[in-house]
Amino acid sequence: MSEVIYYEINEQAAKRAKEQNSFSDYEMGSATRAYRESVDHAVAVAKAQKKKVDSCFHEKIDTLVDVYAKKLAENMNNRFYIDARVPSMMIAGGSNFPVRKKEKQNAARDKNMEEWQEVQGLLDKIKSTGMGGISSDRPDAVLRLEEKLEKCEALQKKMRDVNAYYRKYQSVEGCPLLTEKEVLVITEALKDAWNPKPYPTYMLSNNSAEIRRLRSRIAEIRQNQEVGFRGWEFAGGEAVASKEYNRLQLFFTEKPSAEQRSILRRSGFKWAPSVAAWQRQLNHNAIYAAGQIPFIQPLDGRTPMELQPRAEPKKNKGKEAPSL
């Protein structure tokens, strides 16, 4: 690991923020200490990830650690400035309290919290660096995607249940779904939040979108494996749906013109000298893209999509269709 760069934490801003929101004294250096502990945790995560992946990914991991350290310092310093803008009612008292300014401060705090969540998301990027996505070419692609889907669904349930626990008790203390560290982190993030939620709406929305994406991809791969695709002949060549290579391959009797090659590239097809074909991964998107290219349309007048076989609908085993 290259030398870790710790970015500056504004201790004076941290002290002012403390004074505006608490009667207790600020311990100089405590904000810097907390910051460095977080960066050290990122370094530990990076070291663990490096042991799992090829050395060619190590530089990228180091870069992510540096980005984490820099953005975390910016986020913390910004939070101190925000907290120092308006004193809490406990400090200022109720007389002539600047309600409007406090509302703006709380809105800024919510935005700062979202940014903090994004910074923490860099830890997940470090953990995934070098691991690669799940290619549809893999024979175990469905199994791996189902495992990933199961984790996302479990996380969605956890986030909803923790939010429900907070709504009921106005605290995450004692929540059986959280570790001690998670309780501390969430409690700190919720302080003086305008619309406090342990897991903000955007996190639930993003995870829900990932669940829908995974379900769609699993369904598509299953359809591809069970039904497959069908190729066709076109004027000057043939489109082959290669199950062996999992590619839609376009074979031309003569070299396509410069304009045609440009269209093929824009449509996601790449020249593969090893098989002397223009090709892209075999899926519904490839078939649809082929349908938009005039010079490779089927000779019988149908579209590439119309040529494709359809999966038989699954029958309800011994169950009556539900009434509407």
N, C-alpha and C positions, 0 to 999 in steps of 0.2 A: 504494500500500500504506500503510495506517495504521501509525503508529509501533509497532514490535515491542516487546512487553513480555517482558523476560527475568525469570524468576522466580528466587528466591534458592536457591543451592546451598550446603548446609551444609559449609563447608570443614573445620571442626573434626571433623565426623563422618567426612568423607572421610579426614582425617589419621589418626584412630583406626583406621579400617578398614584402612588401609595398614599401620599399625604392628602390627596383629594378624595380618597375613598375609604380611609381607615384612620382610627385614632392611634393605632400602634406604630412604632417607629420602623423605618425601613432599614434593613441590614445591607449596607453597601457591599456590592459584589454578588448578592444573591441572584440577581437576574442573569448575570454573566455565568454564574455557576450552573444555573438551571439550563441555560442555553448550551453550554459545553457538554452537559450530561446527555442532552438530546442528540447532539452531533456525535458524541462517542457511541451512542446506541446505533446511529446510522452506520458508523464505521464498523461496528461489530456485525451488523447485518451484511455489509459489503464483504467482509472477510469470509463469512460463512458462505455467501453466494459464490465467491471466487473458487472455493474448494469444489463446487459442483459443476463449474462450466470451464470451457476451454480458455486458455490464457489470452486468446485474441479478444475476449470480451472484458478483460480486466480494466483496460483504459476507459471504456464506456462506463463501467461501474464507478471508477474513481471520479469521473466527470459528474455523474449523478450525485455522488456524495457531496461534491463541492457546490453543486447547484442547490442541494438541500440546505447546506450550511448557510449559504448566502441568502436564500429566500426566507429561511427561518429567522435570521437576524433582522431582515427587513420587516417581516411580519410582527415580530415582537416589539421592535422599536416603534412601529406604526401604532401598535396597540397602546403603548405607553403614552404616545402623543394624544390618542383619542381619549384615554381614561383621564388625562389631565385637563381636558378642555372645560369640563363642567364638574363641580364637586357633587358628591352624593348629597341627597337631602339630609342624611344623618350629619354631614359636616356643615352644610350651608344653612340648614334649618328651613322650615316651611315658609317663612315670610319672604315674599318677593322671589320665590324660587323660579329660575328661568326654565319653565316647562318646555317651551319650544326648542330651546337649545339642547335640552336633555333628550328630546325626541330625535333630534338630528344626531346627537352623540350615540344613542342606542342603535340607530340605523347604521352608523359607521361601524359600531361594534359587531353587528350581525355580518356585515360584509367582511370585516377582518377575520371573523370566525370561519367564514366560508373559505377564505384564502388560506387560513391555517389548515383546514381539512385538506385542501389541494396540496399544500406543502407535505403533509403527512402521507399523501398518496404517492410521493416520490419513493417512499420506502418499499411500496409494492412494486414499483418499477425496477428498483434495485434487485428485489427478490426474483423478478421474472426475466431479467436480462440474461440472454444466452440460452433460455429454456425453449424459445420458439413457440409459435402457435401450433394449433392442432391441424395438420394438413388432411384434407379429404382423401389424399392418396393412401393414408395409413390404413391397414386392415382393421385396426382397433380404434378408428376415428370415432365411431358412434359411442363406444364404451368410454373413451376419454372425455368426449363432449358431455355425456350423461353424468360423469363424475363432477365435471365443472358446473353443470347445471344444478346438480344436487347441492353443491356448496353455495351457489348464488341464491337458491331458494331458501336454504337454511339461514343465510345471512339476512335475507329479506324478512323472514319470520322473526329473527332475533331483533332486528332494528324496530319492527313494528311493536313487538312485545316490550322492549325496553322503553320506547316512547309512551306506550300505554301505562307502564309502571310509573313513569315520571309524572304523567297526567294525574294519576291517582294519588301519589305520595309527595309530589313536588320535589322529589329528590331521587337520585339513583343509589343512594346508600342502602345497602342490604339487598340490592337486586341480584337474584341468584344467577342471572344470565351473564353477569359481568365479572371479570377478574378484578382484583384489588387495584391493579394499575389502571385498568379501563375506567373504574369508578373515579379515581383521582384525576385522570386526564379530562373526562367528560365534565366533572364537577367544576374544574378550573375553567373550561371553555364556556360553561353555562353562566358564569358570573355576570350579572348585569346585562344579559342578552335581552334584546327587545322582544323577540319571539322565541323563547327558549325551547329547544328540543334536543335531546341527546343526539339524535340522528336527524339532520335537517332534511327537508322535503326533497332537495335536489339529489341527495344521496340515495334515497328510496327510488326516485324517478330513474336515475342512471342505472341502478341495479336492476330495476324492473325492465328497462330497455334491453339490458344484457340478457336477461332471462328469455325475453321474446326472441332475441336474435339466436340464442342457442337452440331454442325449441324449433325455430324455423330451419336452422342448419341441420339439425338432427333429422328432421322430417325429409329434407331434400336428399341427404346422403342415403337414408334408408330407401327412398324412392329410386335413387340411382342404382343402388345395389340390387334391389328386387326386380326392377323393371328394365333398367338400362336405357340407352338411347339408340337411335337409328340414323345411319348416314344416308347420303343421296348423291346422285350424279348431277353435275351442272355443266353448262357449256364450257368445255375446255378443262374439265377436271372432275375430281370426286372429293366429297367430304366423307371422312371416315370417323365414326364414333369408336375410338379405340379403348376398349375396356382394359386391355393390358397396360397401356400407358396412362389411362385416365385422361385422355386428351381428345379434343375435337381437332382432327388433322385435315388440312386442305392440301390436296395434291393437284398440281397444275401440269398439263402436258407441255405448256410453254411458260417461260418466265413472265410473271405479271409485269405490267408496265409500272413506271415510277409512280404514277398517280394511284394505281391499284395497290401497290405496296404501301403507300402512305395511308390509304384507307384501311388496309388490314392492320397496320400498326395502331392507328387511332381506335380501332375496334378491339384492341387487346390481343391480337394475334402476333406471334413472334416467329421468325424464321429459325427452324431447327435443322442445321446441316446434317446432323446424325441420322435423321430419317427423311431428309429432303422434303420437308413439309412446313407449311405455316400452321401453327397450332396454339391452343390455349387450353386451360383446364376444362375438362368435360363437365358441364353442369347446365342448368336451365339458362343462366346468364349467357353462356357461350352460344347456345342455340338461338336465343333471342338476338344476340349481336349479329350472328350470321344472317338472320332474317332481314337485317337492315343493310346488307351489302348486295347491291343489285347484280353484280357479275358472278355470284355463286349461288343463285336461286335454283331450286330443283327443276328438272326438265319437265315434270308432269304438271307444273303450274301451281302446286301447293306450296305453302310456306314451310320452312324447316320445322317450325313449331307444330304445324298440323301433321307432320309425318311421325311425330314422336308417339310411342305407345303410352298408354295410360294405365296407372295402377288400378287394379280391381278394388272396389270399395269393400272394406272389411265388414263381414256379416256379424250381426248381433247373435251371439251364441245363446239360444234359448231365452232371450230377453225380448220382451215386447217393446216396440218403439214408444217412448214417453209421449203422453198426450200433450197437446199444446194448450 
